[in-house]
């Protein structure tokens, strides 16, 4: 058996290190469109919105103690577009755009002491020219000093606007670019001096003294650690930057600069961006590898990162990117969250109860916060991690991994131990100079996978396993395979906020528009007459249920009527964080099928710029994945250009060209695009342009995308309708590892895959000699679809209610998240389905049921 000995000695606790060793718990990073749909939850189902915030920020033991907000630039920064608070140097900052700043206000209403931070992920268009050299290998010297003041004013005006609008002042600012590879130390020092001494052009009543005390955090590098070396070498920089952080790397630099910054200079060190668990734990417990609630990028992996990042580089705060995924799934980094919130019309959201409770094994058993909040401290001498890896901790997982947190008065302590291996590990602990008595009892709380496959996935989560009374100051604790344990002197047995309860939405989910007896799935004329008068203003003009993936689509008033207008021209185009594509947005339900999109729109015929083919309007159908944030991420796209030319695009390839005679770009136009089974039809002002039948792996369901060039394209009205009013709609989608899916025979279930797989899971089935490789499920409806890209040719036998419908069905290859098998025309009611793999290797990602 693996054994580890260590000592908990209260005399080793450093209570003079200020914020260098306070346990700060966790933070929430709102960025790259990740919180966007929370705006709609707030208006459509305020109870769900508050429930989500309460889970993260509420209670006696709040999980989140920091909310960090991206200052967007109107360009895609990986998962979507965060709007810029300013679009010209003369603008007043508008912090109502996007969800981030009002999210802080709403979270602070629950937790007034919540700390806040802002940084930028790129530069809006009005700063593009001055800051262009920020993307060189030497921005410290290549960006001219004259660029500093306009950038500072963007930060300053945004901070002032947040105070005026919501009543709070930001606590920390990173002046540098997110994930820079070349920190701009000259700019950081300049910014520190400027903010500390700025006394002019503040509104009446603004707390200037507090503004001057805003702390700097830098440099938010990604893996790199050289900023730590710069801090060690430069005393002036150390004085100006009291907090440092970097991303996705548990280790320190070669010369241990971050450890030195904490241990010798009392600096805060943050894990200033890290992953949330990928693939909900309820699916992980069904994986074939037997890792239970653990495995790469699981809740246990993230818990190990928290421990190792403190041991190796003194990180005392871990910030999730994102904590809540309030964007449409399918974008870059999907299925990486503690809470998934992409269904605002129903109010439904999903909680990764296992991932969440792995984090609460820390925050429920120690007071998280800062020095002035009497927060608990890390007892550095009683923390260790030998787990291998710098980001994904995927080898030497049987090595010791433990962290000790202690109250500053040494009255209580908690030890968190993680074992993400298949072997148990025993810890023998000597305890001295701590607690109110020598042998203070320890309550051992454990989270581990279910004992039996038939048990609920969370039946062993956050359970009291035992109570230990040390003998002569010595205790022995065994940590079972693939589990996390907290041993604490705190008496929390009857604390209802600590005792595990499954957290879930109070709302059932449903397909958007499914209950409309007129066949209307969605419509918007942007007037919002049924909403309060402050609806649009409070949202910064954000249209309902839309998520920008490029540019900025906002509701504006034109000639006394609200329209949705694209705001960004080439002149206003951002200096991208990495890359972004032309303006486009996504809306709707990925369960829509057989629908028509009608749009009343008008081209921008006033903006003159050097892009002869860049002025167009496009509609995309059946979007399921959008990793790059493009209009053409939709498998079917119809584009109409100002010169009358048209394109029909399938899977990012032009399949037909067309033309509209005498297109008057000064007038409104009606553009229509539909998908009926495998038939595509597009028309302009009632004239059919394309009528196309897709016979090569057609796509049958998904959301809608709209896109344009960098012009002020105007959209007056949108309508999405079922083509056949009484036709079917997908009523439910469940994952291949859902409880309702039963497997027999030769299957392999894999978790933690790429973000183009539903919940990052797949099941692979290959024939068994006795034809026992089958998947079975029950549903109510008139049909079903099987989803998953086929890596090779396979054949299935399909049986419904005991009757063989297909002896030898060959699934189509399919695209990511799209159908490979569709069975329709069943009688209305309950059905039992069994699908047997009779040849080849079959891949199952999810199952749709059709109502």
Secondary structure, 3 states (H helix, E strand, C coil): CEEEEEEEEHHHCCCCCCCCCECCCEEEEECCCCCCCHHHHHHHCHHHHHHHHHHHHCCCCCCEEEEEEEECCCCECCCCECCCCCCCCCCCCCCCCCCHHHHHHHHHHHCCCCEEEEEECCECHHHHCCCHHHHCCCHHHHCCCCHHHHHHHHHHHHHHHHHHHHCCCCCEEEEEECCCCCCCHHHHHHHHHHHHHCCCCCCCCCCHHHHHCCEEEEEEEECCCHHHHHHHHCHHHHHHCCEEEEECCCCCCCCCHHHHHHHHHCCEEEEEEEECCECCHHHHCCCCCCCCCCCCCCHHHHHHHHHHHHHHHCCCCEEEECCEECCCCCECCCCECCEEEEECCCCEEEECHHHHHHHHHHHCCCCCCCHHHCCCEECHHHCEECCECCCCCCECCCCCEEEEEECCCCCCEEEEEEECCCCCEEEEEEEECCCCCCCCCEEEEEEECCCCCCCCCCCCCCEEEEEECCECCEEEEEECCCEEEEEECCCCCCCCCCCCCCCCCCCCCCCCCCCCCCCEEEEECCCCCCCCCCHHHHCCCECCCEEEEECCEEEEEECCEEEEEECCCCCCCCECCCCCCCCEEEECCCCCECEEEEEEEECCCCCCCCCCCCCEEEEEEEECCECCCCHHHCCEEEEEECCCEEEEEECCEEEEEEECCCCCCCCCEEEEEEEECCEEEEEECCEEEEEEECCCCCCCECEEEEEECCCCCEEEEEEEEECCCCCCCEEEEEECCCCCCEEECCEEEECCCCCCCHHHCEEEEECCCCCCCEEEEEEEECEEEEECCCCCCEEEEEEECCEEEEEEECCCCCCCCCEEEEECCCCCEEEEEEEEEEEEEEEECEEEEEC
